[in-house]
Structures are given as structure tokens and as C-alpha cells.
Amino acid sequence: MKKGPLTIKDIAKDLNISPSTVSRALKDNPYISPETRKLVKEYADKYKYQPNTMALNLRTQHNNIIGVIVPELANHFFSGVLSGMETVAEDKDYHVIICQSREDYKKEVRNVQTLIKARVCGVLISQSKTTTQYDHFQELIDNEIPFIFFDRICTGIDSDKVVVDDYSGTFTAVEYMIKTGCKRIAFFTAPHHLEISKNRKNGYLDALRKYQLSVEEQLIRTADTKQLGYEEAKKILQEPNSPDAFMAMNDYTASGILVACKELGLRVPEDVSICGFSNSNISQDTDPMLTTVDQHPIEVGEESMKLILEKIENPENNLRKNKIIKTSMIVRQTTRAL
């Protein structure tokens, strides 16, 4: 046997029959004798033949492959989302192609173009944080490929969306820290053009306003990685009137803030409270363990896949749908008790 995937031509050559006969036998064509069908199928099973799905798609102009574009595969949230997506897709006999933009606009454009060339039947997208132009998303519309945004949505393109309730998640967490006695709460956010950043900032601001705490712009900083969280926290904690609490964009940022507090000899949560966002694995690996907001990524993935399948299977329905996944606060050791 040759190396590499077994093809119809390989089977035909080994059985001394035509490739068209092999193809028809594998499809149970009644014009092929039962004996030949049995012979071909047994051979295919023995040598683990797999049909070339991509080639079939090119011939039929239709497939059951859904493309997914995520900013980062290693991210706990996105890995949970993908798990939920794949569970629903498998139940409906669809396959998933996963692309990673690595937070790079140009790579995201290439991802979209690759999926268009692959003739996928639908696309699920979480936008890169460096994306500010949307022509590549318009290409999906031009090619009549249904798509939806999840988590990081694009407001410049009209589409269905599945989002986390970022506003309420942040509002609840900041309100909790205020109730435990915190009065100067810093907010470390992601790039401001992202919708999730806007929604979380609004939740933060409204919580402060509800309890008549002043909004101080110097307490709002762009820091959405562990390193940036560490660097910005170390700066702000050594300034006059330093914060007594932090609301972080994610758990990685929160873990960086925690390291900065320890280096400066500050006790957590006695001197400084910290809340992350995501409920990722790192939230339970820190010492003390992080209080955080759970985004329920598996549910985000499940609902996103259900929505795109609904669009694929009911193309005549143009009604826009937006689904909001509720968050829940997980209180651990980096915030004071009520």
C-alpha cells in the first residue's frame, strides 16, 4: 500500500476496476452488483478509507463544514467556547474548522478568505482586538455565507450575535467590592474600541454612580494581559491616593495585579481587593485564589452554534437574533467578605 490517505483511484487500481465503479459501489448504486459493492466496502473498511470531503464540497457546492475564528486558542474562555460549539455541531452531523487570528487583523482577514475558499456553509467569529476595518466580513455577505459574531462583536456589520452580559457582570462585581468597603476602585480594561470594553466600563461606571463614588479617569487604564496588569498596578499603587481595589478585564490581568501587590508588601484582600473576569484555570492557581466573574463559555459556544445552524438550515429567515449569556460572580479569596 502507498503512504498517505487512500483514494478511490488507489482502491480501483488494487481491485482492478474503474474509479467510477468504486465511487458508485461506495454509494450503494444499484447498478453495481452486490458482490462488487461488498468487495469495495470491505476493502475500504480494511484500509480505513476516508472520503475527500473538500473535493466533494467543490463538486456539490455544498458542505456541512462550519468555520470558527477565535483570537487565541490557548485562552481558557475560547477553549470552553469551542468545546460547546463542537458538541452541538457533532450532534447535528456538522464539522468544524478552527482558525486563530492571534489578535492580528491581517491574519483574521486571511482566516476569512481561507474559509470562503473552503466553501464553508457558515462562520462563527470573535473579532481580533486589533480589527478596526470590516471589509473582510463584508466578503462573507458578498459570498452569501451566513455568519454570526460571538463575545467580541463587530458593530460595523449587521449580523446575529451571541454575547456575554459584560455590563451586568462588571456592575455586580464592582458593587460587591463597594459593599465590602472599597472606595477607590481601579478599572483595567482592553482596547476601548471593543464592544466588550465599552460594556464593562459602563458597568463599572454605573456601579460607582449608584453608590455616589467619584469617577476618576486616572483609575481607568488599558491593561488586558498579565504583564500589563502587573506594570500598571505597580505604577498606580505607588501614586498618591492609590486604589484599594481593582476590577480587571480578565483573570490574567488580575493575576498580574496580584503579583504587583505582593511585591509592594500589600495584603490581599485586607489592603487591596482584586476581581478578575472569566473564571479561568488561573483563577484557582493563584495564592490567594481570585474572585472572578464566570462567563459560562460552554453555553456561549452551544448557543452560537445553534444560532448559526438555524441560519444555515433556514436561509429564508432574515430575522436578526441577539442572545445574551448571563454571568455569575465567583467569590474567592482576593476580595473581602460581606
Residue pairs with C-beta under 8 A, 6 or more apart in sequence:
1 10
1 47
2 10
5 50
5 52
6 44
6 47
6 48
6 49
6 50
7 52
8 19
8 22
8 23
8 26
9 19
11 19
11 22
11 40
11 43
11 44
11 47
11 49
12 18
12 19
12 21
12 22
14 43
15 22
15 39
15 40
15 43
17 36
17 40
21 32
21 36
21 40
22 40
24 31
24 32
25 32
25 36
25 37
25 39
25 40
25 41
26 40
26 41
26 44
26 51
28 37
29 37
43 49
53 63
53 65
53 95
54 118
56 63
57 63
57 65
57 118
57 119
58 119
61 119
62 121
63 119
63 120
63 121
64 93
64 94
64 95
64 121
65 94
65 95
65 96
65 97
65 118
65 120
65 121
66 89
66 94
66 95
66 96
66 97
66 120
66 121
66 122
66 123
66 124
66 305
66 308
66 309
66 312
67 96
67 97
67 99
67 111
67 115
67 118
67 120
67 122
67 123
67 124
68 82
68 85
68 96
68 97
68 98
68 99
68 123
68 124
68 125
69 99
69 100
69 101
69 108
69 111
69 112
69 115
69 123
69 124
69 125
69 126
70 78
70 81
70 82
70 98
70 99
70 100
70 101
70 126
71 78
71 100
71 101
71 102
71 103
71 126
71 127
71 128
71 129
71 152
72 78
72 100
72 102
72 103
73 79
73 82
73 98
73 100
75 280
76 251
76 278
76 280
76 281
76 282
76 297
77 151
77 250
77 278
77 280
77 295
77 297
78 126
78 297
79 297
80 297
80 298
80 300
80 301
81 126
81 150
81 151
81 297
81 298
81 300
81 301
81 304
82 96
82 98
82 301
83 297
83 298
83 301
84 297
84 298
84 299
84 300
84 301
84 302
84 303
84 304
84 305
85 96
85 124
85 301
85 302
85 304
85 305
86 96
86 301
87 298
87 301
87 302
88 301
88 302
88 305
88 306
88 309
89 95
89 96
89 305
89 309
92 309
94 121
94 309
97 115
97 118
97 120
99 111
99 114
99 115
100 107
100 111
101 107
101 108
101 111
101 128
102 128
103 128
103 129
103 130
104 128
104 130
105 128
105 130
105 131
105 132
105 133
107 128
108 127
108 128
108 131
108 136
109 136
112 123
112 125
112 136
112 137
112 139
112 140
113 136
113 139
115 123
115 145
116 139
116 140
116 143
116 145
120 145
121 145
121 146
121 312
122 145
122 146
122 147
122 308
122 309
122 311
122 312
123 140
123 145
123 146
123 147
123 148
123 308
124 147
124 148
124 149
124 150
124 304
124 305
124 308
125 137
125 147
125 148
125 149
125 150
125 154
126 149
126 150
126 151
126 152
127 149
127 152
127 153
127 154
127 194
128 152
129 152
129 190
129 191
129 194
129 224
130 191
131 154
132 193
134 154
134 156
134 157
137 147
137 154
137 156
137 157
137 159
138 157
140 147
141 157
146 308
146 311
146 312
146 315
147 159
147 308
148 159
148 160
148 161
148 162
148 304
148 307
148 308
148 311
149 157
149 159
149 160
149 161
149 162
150 161
150 162
150 163
150 300
150 301
150 304
151 162
151 163
151 164
151 196
151 295
151 300
152 194
152 195
152 196
153 161
153 163
153 195
155 195
158 320
159 320
160 307
160 308
160 311
160 320
160 321
160 322
161 322
161 323
162 300
162 303
162 304
162 307
162 322
162 323
162 325
163 195
163 196
163 322
163 323
163 324
163 325
164 196
164 295
164 296
164 300
164 324
164 325
164 327
165 324
165 325
165 326
165 327
166 196
166 199
166 200
166 203
166 327
167 199
167 200
167 202
167 203
167 206
168 203
168 326
168 327
169 200
169 203
169 277
169 293
169 295
169 327
169 329
170 199
170 200
170 201
170 203
170 204
170 207
170 247
170 277
170 293
171 203
171 204
171 206
171 207
172 203
172 293
172 327
172 329
173 247
173 275
173 277
173 291
173 293
173 329
174 185
174 187
174 203
174 204
174 207
174 208
174 247
174 275
175 207
175 210
175 211
176 275
176 329
176 331
176 335
176 338
177 185
177 245
177 247
177 273
177 275
177 335
177 336
178 185
178 207
178 208
178 211
178 213
179 338
180 269
180 273
180 335
180 336
180 337
180 338
181 336
182 244
182 245
182 273
182 336
183 213
183 244
184 216
184 219
184 241
184 242
184 243
184 244
184 245
185 204
185 208
185 213
185 219
185 243
185 244
185 245
185 246
185 247
186 219
186 220
186 221
186 233
186 236
186 243
186 245
186 246
186 247
187 200
187 201
187 204
187 219
187 220
187 221
187 246
187 247
188 221
188 222
188 223
188 224
188 228
188 229
188 232
188 233
188 246
188 247
188 248
188 249
188 253
188 257
189 197
189 200
189 201
189 220
189 221
189 222
189 223
189 224
189 249
190 196
190 197
190 222
190 224
190 249
191 197
191 222
191 224
192 198
192 201
192 222
197 249
200 249
200 277
201 220
204 220
204 247
205 215
208 214
208 215
209 215
218 236
218 239
219 236
219 243
221 232
221 236
222 228
223 229
223 231
223 232
223 233
223 248
223 249
223 253
223 256
224 249
224 250
224 252
224 253
225 252
225 253
225 256
226 252
226 253
226 255
226 256
227 256
228 253
228 256
229 248
229 252
229 253
229 254
229 255
229 256
229 257
229 260
230 256
230 257
230 259
230 260
231 256
231 260
233 246
233 256
233 257
233 260
233 261
234 260
234 263
234 264
236 242
236 243
237 243
237 260
237 261
237 264
237 266
237 272
238 264
243 272
244 271
244 272
244 273
245 272
245 273
245 274
245 275
245 335
246 254
246 257
246 272
246 273
246 274
246 275
247 275
247 277
248 254
248 257
248 274
248 275
248 276
248 277
249 277
250 276
250 277
250 278
250 280
251 276
251 277
251 278
251 279
251 280
251 282
251 283
251 290
251 292
252 276
252 280
252 282
253 276
254 274
254 275
254 276
254 277
254 283
254 290
254 292
254 334
255 276
255 282
255 286
255 290
257 274
258 268
258 274
258 286
258 288
258 290
258 334
261 267
261 268
261 271
261 272
261 274
262 268
266 272
268 274
268 288
268 333
268 334
269 288
269 333
269 334
269 335
269 336
270 336
273 291
273 334
273 335
273 336
274 290
274 291
274 334
274 335
275 290
275 291
275 292
275 293
275 329
275 334
275 335
276 283
276 290
276 291
276 292
276 293
277 292
277 293
277 295
278 292
278 293
278 294
278 295
279 292
279 293
279 294
279 295
279 330
280 292
282 290
283 289
283 290
283 292
283 330
283 332
284 290
284 332
286 334
288 332
288 333
288 334
289 332
289 333
289 334
290 332
290 333
290 334
291 329
291 330
291 331
291 332
291 333
291 334
291 335
292 329
292 330
292 332
293 327
293 328
293 329
293 330
294 327
294 328
294 329
294 330
295 325
295 327
296 325
296 326
296 327
296 328
299 325
300 325
303 323
303 325
307 321
307 323
310 317
310 321
311 317
331 337
